[in-house]
Amino acid sequence: MVTENIRTCVLVCLLLAMASCQQGSVSPSVKARPSHPPAVATASSSGSDTYGPATVLGTLEDSAINESSGLVASRTNPGLYWTHNDSGDGPFIYAFDDRGGRRGVWRVTGAGARDWEDIAAGPGPQPNTNYLYIGDIGDNGGKRGEIVVYRIPEPPVTSADVPSSKREPSLTATAEVIRFSYPDGKPNAEALMVHPQTGDIYIVTKAPFDNPAIYQATAPVDIANVTTLKRVGELNMPGFFGGIITGGDISPDGRQVALCDYVQGYEIALTDAKAAFSTIWQQPLTPIGLGNRKQGEALAYRLDGKALLATSEGPRAPLIQVVRR
């Protein structure tokens, strides 16, 4: 809605202004090169009790990635990452390495791209197969009766894929189309997560001046019919403004959840080894500095779970990492 968009824009300006007063700048001059230059630490964040300061690993080399809106660590290709653009792009996913170097472009066969907002990895219908889940879940106007998540087996990335482009992309397997509806309205959402063991799907809403809601679809999901999501809780966001949650991920061991807004990150952790994952939403959120992102909409755990990586919208965006202490 127009009113919601105006409120969001005002809030973003306030958050960014506050961040600029508290943080220095991340050097935009660090570029991904085949020689993989050393990571550059930035004084833009002193980190937190859980994570160290933000470090720029490189920049996203592929100029076609101009609105990185989702991020996930590859399970099939360790050391690589997947991202996609926000609305306005086609159904493309982009692979890059841990310095931002391009590794190819894939067209998701059988998928549309109305408003892609996040990407996740997890199990699926075939055992011993890694899947990518792509969330076409954005709804700024609150008009969508259904949202869509596309599921594909994760493609292997080879040297032959590096020259692929939007004009001549590699092709994924045909996507499964998973349709969802909400039980209580038409909220906007930009965070999609999949539990690495159960395959349960979670969506966290984007809620200016309010607490974001958490919705769950229990695996296995029905691809023949629309599944009504179950509301399982809400996040008690710190601060005055509420939660403009723009991205999220579940750690590979299933014990932490990371979320981000335009300015910083947050982590929720299960401290009791015997606690069920469903109790994680009652745990406190720990703020995490993610450096100076222009418009941060994506973050993901590194495959070993010992670090978080984040990107930003805009061309040649920095690839930022914070390492667990």
C-alpha positions in Angstrom: 0.0 0.0 0.0 1.1 3.6 -0.6 1.0 4.5 3.1 3.1 1.4 4.0 5.6 2.2 1.4 6.0 5.8 2.6 6.4 4.6 6.2 9.0 2.1 5.1 11.0 4.8 3.1 10.9 7.1 6.1 12.0 4.4 8.5 14.8 3.3 6.1 16.1 6.9 5.9 16.1 7.1 9.7 17.8 3.8 10.2 20.5 4.6 7.6 21.1 8.0 9.1 21.5 6.4 12.6 23.9 3.8 11.1 26.0 6.5 9.4 26.5 8.2 12.7 27.6 4.9 14.4 29.6 3.4 11.6 32.5 4.3 9.4 32.6 3.3 5.7 33.4 0.0 4.0 35.9 0.5 1.2 34.1 0.1 -2.2 37.4 -0.3 -3.9 37.9 -3.9 -3.0 37.2 -5.9 -6.1 37.0 -9.6 -6.8 39.9 -10.7 -9.0 41.1 -14.1 -10.0 44.1 -13.8 -7.7 41.7 -13.5 -4.7 43.1 -10.5 -2.8 43.2 -10.6 1.0 40.1 -9.7 2.8 39.9 -6.1 4.0 38.8 -5.5 7.5 36.6 -2.4 8.2 36.2 -0.3 11.3 32.5 0.1 10.4 31.5 -2.3 13.1 33.1 -3.5 16.3 31.2 -6.7 16.0 29.3 -8.2 18.9 29.9 -10.6 21.8 29.2 -13.4 19.3 30.8 -12.2 16.1 33.9 -10.2 15.2 34.0 -7.1 13.1 32.8 -7.0 9.5 35.3 -7.8 6.8 34.9 -7.1 3.0 35.9 -10.2 1.1 35.4 -8.7 -2.3 32.7 -7.4 -4.6 30.1 -9.2 -6.7 31.8 -9.3 -10.0 28.9 -10.0 -12.3 27.3 -6.7 -13.4 24.0 -8.5 -13.9 23.7 -8.8 -10.1 22.4 -5.3 -9.4 19.8 -6.0 -6.6 21.1 -8.9 -4.6 18.0 -9.8 -2.6 18.8 -13.3 -1.4 21.9 -15.3 -0.5 22.6 -18.9 0.4 25.8 -21.0 0.7 25.9 -23.8 -1.8 25.7 -27.4 -0.4 26.6 -29.1 -3.7 29.5 -26.8 -4.5 31.3 -26.0 -1.2 32.8 -22.5 -1.2 30.3 -21.1 -3.6 27.2 -19.0 -3.1 23.9 -18.4 -4.8 22.0 -15.1 -5.2 19.3 -13.5 -7.2 18.0 -10.1 -8.0 14.9 -8.4 -6.6 11.8 -7.8 -8.7 12.4 -6.6 -12.3 14.8 -9.4 -13.2 13.8 -12.7 -14.8 14.0 -16.1 -13.1 17.7 -16.2 -12.9 20.1 -17.4 -10.1 23.7 -16.4 -10.0 26.7 -18.4 -8.6 29.8 -16.7 -7.2 32.8 -17.6 -5.1 33.9 -16.4 -1.7 35.5 -13.3 -3.2 32.5 -12.4 -5.3 34.0 -13.8 -8.5 31.3 -14.8 -11.1 30.7 -18.5 -11.6 27.7 -18.5 -13.9 24.1 -17.7 -14.5 21.2 -20.2 -14.5 17.6 -19.8 -15.7 15.2 -21.6 -13.4 13.2 -23.7 -15.8 9.4 -23.4 -15.3 9.6 -20.5 -12.9 8.2 -16.9 -13.1 9.7 -14.0 -11.3 7.1 -11.6 -9.9 8.9 -10.5 -6.7 11.8 -12.8 -5.7 13.0 -11.9 -2.2 15.1 -14.7 -0.7 16.7 -18.0 -1.4 17.3 -21.0 0.9 18.9 -24.4 0.8 17.6 -27.6 2.3 16.4 -31.2 1.9 13.5 -32.1 -0.4 11.6 -35.1 -1.8 14.6 -37.1 -3.0 17.0 -38.3 -0.3 20.7 -37.4 -0.5 19.8 -34.5 -2.8 20.5 -30.8 -2.1 17.7 -28.4 -3.1 17.4 -24.7 -3.5 14.2 -22.9 -2.5 13.5 -19.5 -4.2 10.9 -17.3 -2.5 8.6 -15.3 -4.8 7.1 -13.9 -1.6 7.3 -10.1 -1.9 4.0 -8.2 -1.8 4.5 -4.5 -1.2 0.9 -3.7 -2.1 -0.7 -6.5 0.0 -2.6 -7.8 -3.0 -1.4 -11.4 -3.5 -3.8 -14.1 -2.6 -1.0 -16.6 -3.0 2.7 -16.6 -2.8 5.1 -19.0 -4.5 8.3 -20.9 -3.6 10.2 -22.6 -6.4 12.2 -25.7 -5.5 14.9 -27.1 -7.7 17.7 -29.7 -7.2 20.8 -27.5 -6.7 22.9 -27.4 -9.9 26.5 -28.5 -9.9 28.8 -25.7 -11.0 31.7 -26.4 -13.4 34.2 -24.4 -15.2 32.0 -24.7 -18.3 29.3 -22.6 -16.6 31.4 -19.6 -15.9 30.8 -17.9 -19.3 27.0 -18.4 -19.0 25.0 -15.2 -18.9 21.4 -13.9 -18.8 21.4 -14.0 -22.6 22.9 -17.5 -22.7 22.2 -19.1 -19.3 22.7 -22.6 -18.1 19.4 -24.3 -17.3 18.2 -25.8 -14.0 15.9 -28.8 -13.7 12.2 -28.0 -14.0 11.2 -26.2 -10.8 8.5 -27.5 -8.5 5.9 -24.8 -7.8 4.9 -24.7 -4.2 2.0 -22.3 -3.5 1.2 -20.8 -0.1 -1.5 -18.6 1.4 -1.5 -16.9 4.8 -4.2 -17.7 7.4 -4.7 -14.1 8.5 -4.1 -11.5 5.7 -1.7 -10.6 2.9 1.5 -9.5 4.6 4.7 -8.6 2.8 7.7 -10.8 3.4 11.3 -10.9 2.3 12.8 -13.7 4.5 12.6 -17.4 3.5 14.3 -20.2 5.4 14.4 -24.0 5.3 15.3 -26.1 8.2 18.4 -28.2 7.2 17.2 -31.4 8.8 13.3 -31.4 8.7 12.8 -29.4 5.4 10.2 -27.3 7.1 9.8 -23.9 5.4 9.7 -20.6 7.4 8.7 -17.2 6.2 9.2 -14.0 8.3 7.2 -10.9 7.5 8.5 -7.4 6.9 6.7 -5.3 9.5 7.5 -1.6 9.8 6.7 -0.3 13.3 5.6 -3.8 14.4 6.9 -7.2 15.4 7.4 -9.5 12.4 5.3 -12.7 12.3 6.8 -16.1 11.6 4.9 -18.6 9.4 5.7 -22.3 8.9 4.9 -25.0 6.4 5.7 -28.5 7.7 7.5 -30.8 5.3 6.7 -32.6 3.1 4.7 -29.8 1.4 1.9 -30.5 -1.1 2.8 -29.3 -4.6 -0.6 -30.1 -6.0 -2.6 -27.7 -3.8 -2.2 -24.4 -2.1 -0.9 -24.9 1.5 -2.1 -22.5 4.2 0.9 -21.4 6.3 0.7 -21.7 10.1 1.5 -18.7 12.2 3.9 -19.9 14.8 4.9 -16.7 16.6 6.4 -13.3 16.2 9.8 -11.7 16.8 10.2 -9.3 19.7 12.4 -6.8 17.9 14.7 -4.6 19.9 14.4 -0.8 19.5 11.6 1.6 18.7 11.0 1.0 15.0 10.0 -2.6 14.8 11.2 -5.1 12.3 11.8 -4.5 8.6 13.2 -8.0 8.1 14.8 -8.3 4.7 16.5 -11.7 4.8 17.2 -14.7 6.9 18.9 -18.1 7.2 19.0 -21.1 9.5 22.5 -22.4 10.4 23.6 -25.7 8.9 23.3 -27.4 12.3 19.8 -26.1 12.8 20.6 -24.4 16.1 20.7 -20.7 15.1 18.6 -18.3 13.0 20.1 -15.2 11.4 18.0 -12.3 10.2 18.8 -8.9 8.8 17.2 -5.5 8.2 18.6 -2.7 6.1 21.2 -1.8 8.7 22.3 -4.7 10.8 21.9 -8.4 11.5 20.4 -10.4 14.4 20.8 -13.9 15.6 18.6 -16.2 17.7 20.2 -19.3 19.3 19.1 -22.4 21.0 21.2 -22.7 24.2 19.7 -25.9 25.4 21.0 -28.8 23.3 17.7 -30.8 23.9 15.4 -27.9 23.1 13.1 -28.3 20.1 13.7 -25.9 17.2 10.1 -24.5 17.6 11.3 -22.9 20.9 13.9 -20.7 19.1 11.4 -18.0 18.4 11.0 -17.3 22.1 14.7 -16.6 22.5 16.2 -13.1 22.5 17.7 -11.5 19.4 21.3 -10.6 19.5 22.3 -7.6 17.2 25.2 -8.2 14.8 27.0 -5.5 13.0 27.2 -6.2 9.2 29.3 -3.3 8.1 28.1 -0.5 5.8 25.7 -2.1 3.3 24.0 0.3 0.9 20.7 -1.5 1.2 21.1 -4.8 3.0 18.6 -7.5 1.9 20.4 -10.7 2.2 22.6 -12.8 4.5 23.5 -16.4 4.9 25.5 -18.7 7.1 28.8 -19.9 5.7 28.6 -23.7 5.0 30.6 -24.5 8.2 28.2 -22.3 10.3 31.2 -20.3 11.7 30.5 -17.1 9.9 27.7 -15.0 8.3 28.0 -13.4 4.9 25.9 -10.5 3.6 25.4 -8.6 0.4 23.7 -5.4 -0.6 21.5 -4.2 -3.4 23.3 -2.1 -6.1 25.9 -3.0 -8.7 29.2 -4.4 -7.6 28.0 -4.7 -4.1 30.4 -5.7 -1.3 30.5 -9.2 -0.1 30.8 -8.9 3.7 31.7 -11.5 6.3 31.5 -11.6 10.1 33.2 -14.6 11.8 31.9 -16.2 15.0 34.2 -15.5 18.0 
